[in-house]
């Protein structure tokens, strides 16, 4: 039912300077695969084969990655090294890639709105590549959420419990439990203080959004840090109708931070690649 997934990939990646001075943070490799490719593979698994990238200046490497490199292909054709291209060839065979530039960094809400021309009037997924999500025992997080969308037909955010002293890093929700791991959102706050947080249920970088979110974002005033926050728009949507929050199955790694990136690399190396 949901065929498109939006990837906001215009951020600067300042926590990884100087590596990200000339290299998109989304292209940082976890073992031998860039972060953004893990996200694209998760979207394709969920049936969202049209991948819409909201990029920015200095992000051409992302477009190049999701294209054929004829010189490289020619050089390694017929050698044992061709096996290393299998994963990206599979992605290119299954996915379609569209791109638009976000000229100014005005927050996640603004990035989502920038992608409206690529999405149109239909529900869509959103993946933030900084959050690497792995569920080795079943469906990926976005596939789990797509199954819920078929039942509830409303916007859905992925959540996980975080320590109370870390709630200030996230959008945080509180809501009415519908069943185990699923809540109807009643309150949603962007980066609250520990004292003001409605719970310790933090939103992570996976969303399914209905297309009315675009009109809501258009009328949303800048919030925390002077940015247009998707959290604020989702709170309006929850008040007008329904937004669900889903405690997903699997592990999430905060690859927007150096410790989280190292943790993800070690986990993938040991558990996905078998430590070679």
Phi and psi in degrees as a GROMACS rama.xvg file:
@    title "Ramachandran Plot"
@    xaxis  label "Phi"
@    yaxis  label "Psi"
@TYPE xy
-100.004  121.39  UNK-2
-109.021  -13.9551  UNK-3
-119.961  146.772  UNK-4
-134.197  133.641  UNK-5
-99.7605  134.751  UNK-6
-119.901  102.485  UNK-7
-75.2947  107.421  UNK-8
-128.153  33.8941  UNK-9
-98.3812  -4.85721  UNK-10
-65.5328  161.494  UNK-11
-83.7554  -25.9759  UNK-12
68.4185  41.5389  UNK-13
-64.0585  -24.7626  UNK-14
-71.4588  -9.1608  UNK-15
-112.962  14.6628  UNK-16
-63.3103  144.878  UNK-17
-87.3635  -0.744617  UNK-18
-57.9045  -35.896  UNK-19
-91.9868  10.664  UNK-20
-62.325  -38.6566  UNK-21
-127.357  7.73106  UNK-22
-130.059  127.485  UNK-23
-59.002  137.106  UNK-24
-60.9867  -28.854  UNK-25
-69.4415  -14.076  UNK-26
-95.4375  1.20189  UNK-27
-62.7063  130.684  UNK-28
-85.6133  132.125  UNK-29
-96.2155  104.899  UNK-30
63.783  -102.129  UNK-31
-124.912  20.6031  UNK-32
-133.609  130.696  UNK-33
-67.9973  152.302  UNK-34
-51.7531  -45.0515  UNK-35
-64.184  -29.6046  UNK-36
-69.7771  -36.5982  UNK-37
-58.073  -42.562  UNK-38
-64.9286  -42.8309  UNK-39
-63.009  -41.7887  UNK-40
-62.3619  -36.8841  UNK-41
-66.2334  -40.9174  UNK-42
-64.4304  -45.3535  UNK-43
-63.3424  -39.2796  UNK-44
-58.4894  -34.3818  UNK-45
-82.211  3.29841  UNK-46
88.6106  4.29669  UNK-47
-95.7566  82.6866  UNK-48
-87.8591  -12.3132  UNK-49
-94.8232  110.91  UNK-50
-104.52  114.96  UNK-51
-102.566  117.72  UNK-52
-102.247  123.745  UNK-53
-97.5435  101.642  UNK-54
-104.802  -174.201  UNK-55
-149.719  -171.774  UNK-56
-61.6839  142.678  UNK-57
77.5534  15.7951  UNK-58
-112.201  18.9666  UNK-59
-63.8624  -24.6127  UNK-60
-60.5228  -29.7429  UNK-61
-67.0478  -46.3499  UNK-62
-62.1822  -40.4412  UNK-63
-64.682  -35.9067  UNK-64
-63.594  -37.7598  UNK-65
-95.4835  48.6826  UNK-66
-150.627  169.304  UNK-67
-84.2638  135.867  UNK-68
-105.074  94.3364  UNK-69
-61.2434  -40.0528  UNK-70
-63.9408  -46.0343  UNK-71
-63.5391  -45.0663  UNK-72
-58.8848  -41.4812  UNK-73
-65.6372  -41.4484  UNK-74
-65.4193  -35.3021  UNK-75
-105.765  3.61087  UNK-76
-59.1573  130.763  UNK-77
81.4392  2.75467  UNK-78
-105.181  170.634  UNK-79
-67.4172  -13.1232  UNK-80
-79.106  -12.3681  UNK-81
-59.4527  -27.7404  UNK-82
-59.6002  -28.0048  UNK-83
-70.2019  -15.411  UNK-84
-96.0339  -0.0930273  UNK-85
-58.7712  -45.007  UNK-86
-64.843  -42.5143  UNK-87
-74.4293  -31.8621  UNK-88
-62.7513  -40.1635  UNK-89
-61.4995  -41.4661  UNK-90
-63.4845  -45.3679  UNK-91
-65.2165  -34.0431  UNK-92
-69.0469  -32.8034  UNK-93
-96.5734  -27.2835  UNK-94
-105.987  158.278  UNK-95
-120.238  138.678  UNK-96
-124.177  126.705  UNK-97
-124.391  154.481  UNK-98
-143.864  146.951  UNK-99
-143.919  150.527  UNK-100
-95.7567  137.06  UNK-101
-93.7876  108.099  UNK-102
-73.9357  -26.6056  UNK-103
-130.678  143.667  UNK-104
-88.9662  97.0351  UNK-105
-119.911  25.4367  UNK-106
103.521  167.265  UNK-107
-64.1845  -38.5743  UNK-108
-58.9767  -43.4161  UNK-109
-64.9742  -38.4503  UNK-110
-62.6565  -42.7123  UNK-111
-61.6965  -43.6679  UNK-112
-64.6097  -35.4747  UNK-113
-61.1717  -31.3311  UNK-114
-83.4514  2.95452  UNK-115
-57.0545  -39.7574  UNK-116
-65.8234  -23.0483  UNK-117
-86.9418  -20.9825  UNK-118
-97.171  -47.8871  UNK-119
79.223  -159.201  UNK-120
-95.32  67.9399  UNK-121
-154.002  156.345  UNK-122
-66.5179  153.441  UNK-123
-153.407  157.307  UNK-124
-90.8658  162.072  UNK-125
-135.493  131.141  UNK-126
-124.273  127.072  UNK-127
-95.968  114.222  UNK-128
-63.2706  -22.1345  UNK-129
-58.3705  -30.8107  UNK-130
-95.0175  106.21  UNK-131
-89.5032  119.234  UNK-132
-114.878  129.208  UNK-133
-132.225  129.728  UNK-134
-128.621  86.4229  UNK-135
-66.3653  -13.1947  UNK-136
-101.929  4.1405  UNK-137
-178.72  -154.073  UNK-138
-63.768  150.253  UNK-139
-65.5053  167.491  UNK-140
-61.2747  -44.1207  UNK-141
-67.2282  -34.071  UNK-142
-66.1051  -38.6703  UNK-143
-61.2343  -41.7359  UNK-144
-71.7393  -35.0727  UNK-145
-62.9501  -36.6266  UNK-146
-64.6047  -38.2229  UNK-147
-67.459  -38.3314  UNK-148
-60.4541  -37.6644  UNK-149
-60.9263  -25.3941  UNK-150
-88.8644  -42.5232  UNK-151
-104.333  -21.6522  UNK-152
53.7723  44.1753  UNK-153
-143.919  172.708  UNK-154
-64.5324  144.738  UNK-155
-135.421  135.219  UNK-156
-115.887  145.007  UNK-157
-87.5092  139.105  UNK-158
-134.039  159.072  UNK-159
-148.343  156.205  UNK-160
-75.4332  136.322  UNK-161
-127.987  158.385  UNK-162
-58.5385  145.793  UNK-163
-60.3889  -29.1963  UNK-164
-80.3902  5.28198  UNK-165
-116.559  2.21315  UNK-166
-63.8411  -24.3695  UNK-167
-68.0994  -8.44273  UNK-168
-90.22  -8.61917  UNK-169
-130.44  166.844  UNK-170
-79.5653  138.266  UNK-171
-126.394  139.599  UNK-172
-117.297  158.79  UNK-173
-136.493  148.396  UNK-174
-169.66  178.15  UNK-175
-84.9341  121.992  UNK-176
-64.3535  129.151  UNK-177
-96.1159  -42.9868  UNK-178
-161.289  -179.26  UNK-179
-57.7187  121.413  UNK-180
81.0289  5.9729  UNK-181
-131.985  130.947  UNK-182
-130.2  146.161  UNK-183
-92.0959  119.463  UNK-184
-68.0049  129.338  UNK-185
-114.861  -26.2195  UNK-186
-144.517  144.316  UNK-187
-151.51  123.407  UNK-188
-130.462  134.902  UNK-189
-87.1026  120.996  UNK-190
47.8572  59.1774  UNK-191
-77.0392  161.694  UNK-192
-71.1983  163.639  UNK-193
-56.2251  -37.8677  UNK-194
-73.7123  -29.6118  UNK-195
-96.0525  -6.44271  UNK-196
-67.753  132.047  UNK-197
-73.4592  -16.0628  UNK-198
-169.509  -170.338  UNK-199
-112.215  23.6547  UNK-200
-91.1479  103.83  UNK-201
-98.2277  140.583  UNK-202
-78.4079  132.009  UNK-203
-113.49  177.893  UNK-204
-77.3256  49.5381  UNK-205
-137.502  127.384  UNK-206
-140.704  151.466  UNK-207
-121.041  126.597  UNK-208
-123.033  141.417  UNK-209
-86.8279  153.187  UNK-210
-66.7113  -17.4702  UNK-211
-65.2312  -11.5066  UNK-212
-61.7032  -28.4047  UNK-213
-64.5337  -45.7585  UNK-214
-65.7586  -34.8667  UNK-215
-66.9706  -43.4815  UNK-216
-60.9449  -38.9338  UNK-217
-57.8959  -30.2694  UNK-218
-103.837  10.1506  UNK-219
-89.7578  126.311  UNK-220
-75.7846  152.515  UNK-221
-56.4677  140.774  UNK-222
-117.186  -124.745  UNK-223
-56.5548  134.55  UNK-224
62.4021  18.5009  UNK-225
71.2775  16.3012  UNK-226
-103.341  157.352  UNK-227
-83.8403  108.554  UNK-228
-90.9212  129.018  UNK-229
-60.9084  -34.3552  UNK-230
-57.0716  -43.2306  UNK-231
-63.6523  -41.1644  UNK-232
-66.0663  -40.0897  UNK-233
-65.8227  -34.4185  UNK-234
-64.38  -41.3773  UNK-235
-61.2029  -42.6305  UNK-236
-63.1568  -38.4048  UNK-237
-64.9489  -38.2359  UNK-238
-70.6176  -32.2322  UNK-239
-83.7269  -24.8338  UNK-240
-154.259  -100.41  UNK-241
-154.812  134.227  UNK-242
-132.028  130.897  UNK-243
-102.945  151.2  UNK-244
-122.54  132.867  UNK-245
-124.33  122.903  UNK-246
-84.5021  101.677  UNK-247
-75.5896  163.912  UNK-248
-96.5186  130.815  UNK-249
128.104  -173.043  UNK-250
-116.24  144.407  UNK-251
-122.191  135.891  UNK-252
-118.441  130.588  UNK-253
-82.751  87.7673  UNK-254
-83.4049  6.3112  UNK-255
-81.7768  -7.7222  UNK-256
-117.616  150.887  UNK-257
-62.8096  -46.7922  UNK-258
-60.2603  -40.7937  UNK-259
-66.4268  -36.991  UNK-260
-65.2305  -42.9795  UNK-261
-65.5496  -42.0702  UNK-262
-60.5065  -43.3215  UNK-263
-63.4518  -43.3176  UNK-264
-60.9296  -45.288  UNK-265
-63.6852  -41.8201  UNK-266
-64.8235  -47.9879  UNK-267
-64.1372  -41.3083  UNK-268
-60.9513  -42.9908  UNK-269
-79.9997  -38.8416  UNK-270
-102.779  -24.8382  UNK-271
-99.1554  -43.7339  UNK-272
-95.5852  -1.05635  UNK-273
67.0337  23.2943  UNK-274
64.8379  14.8563  UNK-275
